[in-house]
Amino acid sequence: MAKVKLTGLISSITGSMGETTFSPRPGLIQVRKRVHKIHNPNTPLQQNLRKIWSQSIADWKLMPLKKRVLWEQFAKEVNLSKRKIRMMKTKGNRGRMTGANAYCAINQPLILAGFQRIKIPPPSALPPPPTPEISLQQLATFNEKISFKAWLPYPYITPWNNEEIPCVLQAGISVNSAGPLVSIYPFHKLSIQPTQIVIERVKLYNKKVEGKLRMVEANLKDLTHPIIRIRLRTIAQNGKFSLPSPIYTVEVF
């Protein structure tokens, strides 16, 4: 990031010129690399996400009926949550999760985390993993990248055999309150020992174009004083997810 002082020749400049974006601040102008819109990034990560989802759909079609019934029951339990009930009242059946939806949605982050695909849903009697503890402070200020530590407050152990279940950290980010929280990859392994987390690159949704949100991908250092919202949760190998953490709001210069 470069800074330009105003002179008598140039008293104000905003917008983009070529690959450069100018943003005004009191007494100076910030100069950053222009951020480009990504309509269909088709990156290796995006291709992998699509491949995993397609494989899950194909696997569902070959799944025996007895296992499908388990996923349908699991989806029914999810739909009965208070949040889903409120959504159903306003959206009707469009808010309902099917067994196929549940199977794909749970296995997507598991495979991305390096875990094996699960064929039956996690038992409801099994407690969820703990929400991660982090060293991130509300309203913290960072320079060009976000850095903090994350860990489990206690090991996630199977009650009947005291076996520790591997867990990873999932982080969702929203920039300047533009659209929903977008997951950051790769996922980091979690334990009771602090793990260093560094976030330098983000994906975010830009303003709507022709009724659709457009994706933007950029380095934090190329954005102009972004306000970042971060929420984290734990994903366990058995398909259980922790309760989400509070939303942390920080800024990056």
C-alpha positions, 0 to 999 in steps of 0.5 A: 500500500502506497500513500500520496500526499495532496498538493495544489495540483491534485486536491482529490482523486478517487476510483481506479485507473488501470490496475491502480485504485485511489481511496481518500483519507484525511490528508492523504490518498491511499493507492492500492492494486485494483481488485477484480471481479471473479464471475466464475473463478474456476480455481483448483479449489473451486473445481475440487468443491464441485467435484466433491459435491458431484461425487456426494450426489452420485454416492447418494444415488447408489446408497441403500434405502436403509442408510437413506432413511437414517439421513432423512431422519437426521434432516428431519431433526435438523428441520425441527430446530427453532431457527428452521421453524422460523424460516419455514413460516416465511419460506414454506417448504423451501427452507426444509433440508432433505436427506440428500442435502444433509449427506452432501452438506456434512461430507463437503467440509469433512473431505476438505478437512482431509477426513473420510466420507461418513456413510451414516449421520452422526448419532444425536446422543454424541455431544458436539465438539467444543467451540474453539478458543481464540486469541483474537480480540474484538475491534482489534487492528491488523496490518495487511493480514490477520493473525491469531491463535486457536485451540480446543478448550479440552480434548474431544473424546468419545465417551464409550472408549475415551478415544480422542476424535480429530478436529479442524478449525473452520473460519468464515469471513465477511468483508465490510458486511458485504454478503454472507460469511465465506469459508477460508481454506485450508482448514487447520488442525485443532488440539489443546495446544494453540495453533497459529492462524494467518489470514491474508487472502479472502473471498467476498461478495460484491454488489449485486449485478443483474440481481446476482451477487458477484464474487471478488477474490483479493489480498487483504493488503490490496483492500482499502481499510476493510472491516472484517467479520469472523466466525469460527467453529470446530469440525470433528471427524465424526461429522459433528460440528461445534456451536459457532463462536461469536462474530469478531469484528476487526479492521485491517490497514 
